[in-house]
Amino acid sequence: MEPDDNRDIRPRPDPTVLTTAQLDREIAHLKELMIKDQLSQQKALEVALTQMDRRLGELNELRKSVEKDRIEFVRTDVYIPAHEELRRQRIADGERMVGMQADIKANSNDLARLGSSMIWLSRLVIGALVLAVIGYIFQRLRIG
C-alpha cells in the first residue's frame, strides 16, 4: 500500500474550528457584558447629575429666601451705620493695642534697668550696713 499524501488527518469535528467558535461566542458575550456595564454606568451618572441639579436648584431657592428674609427683616439704614461704627471701633482698638504694646516694651526695658539699679542699690545698702556693724564693733572694742 502506498501512503496517501492527500489524506486529511485532522479529527472530525475539527477542534480548531470548535475552539475558534467558542472564543467567538465568549468574545461576543464579553462585548455584551461591557456594553451593559457601560450603559448602567451612564444611567447612574445621568441619575447623579439629575439629583445634583435638583439639589443645586433647592439650594439656590433657599439662598434667595434667606436674602429676601434679610432684606425684609434687617433694615439697612440701621445695619450699615452700626456695622461701620463697629468697624471703626475695631480699628481704633487695634491701633490702641499697638500703642500699648510699644509702651509695654518701653516699660519692660525701664523695669529691667530699674531692676539692675535696685540690685546695685541693695548691694550698696548691704555694704553700708556691714561697714556700720564693723564700725560699731571696733567702737565697742575701744571702749571696753
C-alpha beads as a LAMMPS data file, in Angstrom:
LAMMPS data file: protein, C-alpha beads

144 atoms
143 bonds

1 atom types
1 bond types

-500.0 500.0 xlo xhi
-500.0 500.0 ylo yhi
-500.0 500.0 zlo zhi

Masses

1 110.0

Atoms # bond

1 1 1 0.000 0.000 0.000
2 1 1 1.195 3.358 -0.936
3 1 1 0.888 6.148 1.515
4 1 1 -1.792 8.689 0.592
5 1 1 -0.264 12.132 0.926
6 1 1 -3.523 13.933 0.217
7 1 1 -5.179 12.412 3.159
8 1 1 -6.596 14.815 5.807
9 1 1 -5.581 13.567 9.242
10 1 1 -7.477 16.144 11.288
11 1 1 -10.125 14.662 13.533
12 1 1 -13.783 15.240 12.845
13 1 1 -15.150 17.584 14.164
14 1 1 -12.095 19.799 13.898
15 1 1 -11.076 21.094 17.397
16 1 1 -9.558 24.277 15.972
17 1 1 -12.872 25.194 14.379
18 1 1 -14.702 24.378 17.649
19 1 1 -12.191 26.371 19.715
20 1 1 -12.457 29.362 17.399
21 1 1 -16.253 29.211 17.530
22 1 1 -16.146 29.026 21.349
23 1 1 -13.746 32.026 21.508
24 1 1 -16.021 33.989 19.169
25 1 1 -19.019 33.241 21.436
26 1 1 -17.103 34.274 24.590
27 1 1 -15.804 37.480 22.990
28 1 1 -19.339 38.346 21.880
29 1 1 -20.595 37.635 25.405
30 1 1 -17.870 39.852 26.926
31 1 1 -18.746 42.651 24.497
32 1 1 -22.379 42.331 25.504
33 1 1 -21.445 42.495 29.214
34 1 1 -19.214 45.523 28.653
35 1 1 -21.958 47.329 26.744
36 1 1 -24.455 46.594 29.528
37 1 1 -21.949 47.776 32.150
38 1 1 -21.243 50.949 30.181
39 1 1 -24.965 51.649 29.790
40 1 1 -25.598 51.113 33.508
41 1 1 -22.722 53.451 34.409
42 1 1 -24.053 56.061 32.008
43 1 1 -27.532 55.738 33.526
44 1 1 -26.106 56.062 37.063
45 1 1 -24.202 59.173 36.007
46 1 1 -27.355 60.672 34.490
47 1 1 -29.286 59.988 37.713
48 1 1 -26.493 61.531 39.830
49 1 1 -26.387 64.625 37.604
50 1 1 -30.160 64.988 37.787
51 1 1 -30.062 64.753 41.588
52 1 1 -27.218 67.256 41.756
53 1 1 -29.120 69.706 39.539
54 1 1 -32.208 69.291 41.734
55 1 1 -30.193 69.897 44.915
56 1 1 -28.470 72.942 43.412
57 1 1 -31.877 74.305 42.470
58 1 1 -33.102 73.756 46.039
59 1 1 -30.007 75.484 47.441
60 1 1 -30.498 78.449 45.117
61 1 1 -34.119 78.723 46.220
62 1 1 -33.025 78.594 49.869
63 1 1 -30.387 81.277 49.268
64 1 1 -32.969 83.503 47.584
65 1 1 -35.373 83.098 50.502
66 1 1 -32.584 83.902 53.003
67 1 1 -31.675 87.033 51.047
68 1 1 -35.335 88.012 50.896
69 1 1 -35.707 87.498 54.662
70 1 1 -32.562 89.505 55.342
71 1 1 -33.773 92.362 53.186
72 1 1 -37.202 92.180 54.790
73 1 1 -36.119 91.921 58.433
74 1 1 -32.796 93.758 58.572
75 1 1 -33.086 97.434 57.965
76 1 1 -30.064 98.552 56.008
77 1 1 -30.423 102.131 57.258
78 1 1 -29.734 100.786 60.763
79 1 1 -27.441 97.882 59.954
80 1 1 -24.889 99.671 57.779
81 1 1 -24.141 102.554 60.197
82 1 1 -23.937 100.149 63.151
83 1 1 -21.621 97.874 61.191
84 1 1 -19.458 100.850 60.174
85 1 1 -19.263 102.006 63.809
86 1 1 -18.136 98.533 64.890
87 1 1 -15.503 98.544 62.137
88 1 1 -14.174 101.946 63.239
89 1 1 -14.127 100.782 66.860
90 1 1 -12.219 97.628 65.891
91 1 1 -9.629 99.700 64.007
92 1 1 -9.260 102.124 66.944
93 1 1 -8.886 99.229 69.377
94 1 1 -6.205 97.690 67.160
95 1 1 -4.278 100.959 66.996
96 1 1 -4.589 101.366 70.765
97 1 1 -3.285 97.827 71.276
98 1 1 -0.270 98.552 69.047
99 1 1 0.437 101.675 71.124
100 1 1 0.067 99.716 74.350
101 1 1 2.455 97.086 73.032
102 1 1 5.088 99.781 72.379
103 1 1 4.524 101.224 75.874
104 1 1 4.835 97.788 77.447
105 1 1 8.091 97.173 75.604
106 1 1 9.481 100.538 76.754
107 1 1 8.295 99.879 80.323
108 1 1 9.874 96.440 80.337
109 1 1 13.199 97.957 79.303
110 1 1 12.829 100.594 82.043
111 1 1 11.935 97.907 84.587
112 1 1 14.967 95.869 83.578
113 1 1 17.216 98.909 84.102
114 1 1 15.448 99.676 87.377
115 1 1 15.903 96.073 88.489
116 1 1 19.602 96.322 87.709
117 1 1 19.800 99.602 89.656
118 1 1 17.927 98.034 92.581
119 1 1 20.441 95.214 92.684
120 1 1 23.312 97.739 92.880
121 1 1 21.426 99.790 95.479
122 1 1 20.797 96.704 97.616
123 1 1 24.489 95.824 97.380
124 1 1 25.413 99.361 98.489
125 1 1 22.959 99.198 101.406
126 1 1 24.310 95.816 102.475
127 1 1 27.877 97.171 102.201
128 1 1 26.960 100.219 104.280
129 1 1 25.288 98.006 106.911
130 1 1 28.345 95.758 107.050
131 1 1 30.599 98.830 107.481
132 1 1 28.295 100.203 110.183
133 1 1 28.372 96.875 112.045
134 1 1 32.172 96.677 111.761
135 1 1 32.483 100.304 112.931
136 1 1 30.165 99.591 115.887
137 1 1 32.216 96.529 116.821
138 1 1 35.517 98.497 116.737
139 1 1 33.948 101.278 118.774
140 1 1 32.772 98.767 121.414
141 1 1 36.213 97.185 121.467
142 1 1 37.912 100.548 122.113
143 1 1 35.548 101.393 124.920
144 1 1 35.764 98.037 126.532

Bonds

1 1 1 2
2 1 2 3
3 1 3 4
4 1 4 5
5 1 5 6
6 1 6 7
7 1 7 8
8 1 8 9
9 1 9 10
10 1 10 11
11 1 11 12
12 1 12 13
13 1 13 14
14 1 14 15
15 1 15 16
16 1 16 17
17 1 17 18
18 1 18 19
19 1 19 20
20 1 20 21
21 1 21 22
22 1 22 23
23 1 23 24
24 1 24 25
25 1 25 26
26 1 26 27
27 1 27 28
28 1 28 29
29 1 29 30
30 1 30 31
31 1 31 32
32 1 32 33
33 1 33 34
34 1 34 35
35 1 35 36
36 1 36 37
37 1 37 38
38 1 38 39
39 1 39 40
40 1 40 41
41 1 41 42
42 1 42 43
43 1 43 44
44 1 44 45
45 1 45 46
46 1 46 47
47 1 47 48
48 1 48 49
49 1 49 50
50 1 50 51
51 1 51 52
52 1 52 53
53 1 53 54
54 1 54 55
55 1 55 56
56 1 56 57
57 1 57 58
58 1 58 59
59 1 59 60
60 1 60 61
61 1 61 62
62 1 62 63
63 1 63 64
64 1 64 65
65 1 65 66
66 1 66 67
67 1 67 68
68 1 68 69
69 1 69 70
70 1 70 71
71 1 71 72
72 1 72 73
73 1 73 74
74 1 74 75
75 1 75 76
76 1 76 77
77 1 77 78
78 1 78 79
79 1 79 80
80 1 80 81
81 1 81 82
82 1 82 83
83 1 83 84
84 1 84 85
85 1 85 86
86 1 86 87
87 1 87 88
88 1 88 89
89 1 89 90
90 1 90 91
91 1 91 92
92 1 92 93
93 1 93 94
94 1 94 95
95 1 95 96
96 1 96 97
97 1 97 98
98 1 98 99
99 1 99 100
100 1 100 101
101 1 101 102
102 1 102 103
103 1 103 104
104 1 104 105
105 1 105 106
106 1 106 107
107 1 107 108
108 1 108 109
109 1 109 110
110 1 110 111
111 1 111 112
112 1 112 113
113 1 113 114
114 1 114 115
115 1 115 116
116 1 116 117
117 1 117 118
118 1 118 119
119 1 119 120
120 1 120 121
121 1 121 122
122 1 122 123
123 1 123 124
124 1 124 125
125 1 125 126
126 1 126 127
127 1 127 128
128 1 128 129
129 1 129 130
130 1 130 131
131 1 131 132
132 1 132 133
133 1 133 134
134 1 134 135
135 1 135 136
136 1 136 137
137 1 137 138
138 1 138 139
139 1 139 140
140 1 140 141
141 1 141 142
142 1 142 143
143 1 143 144
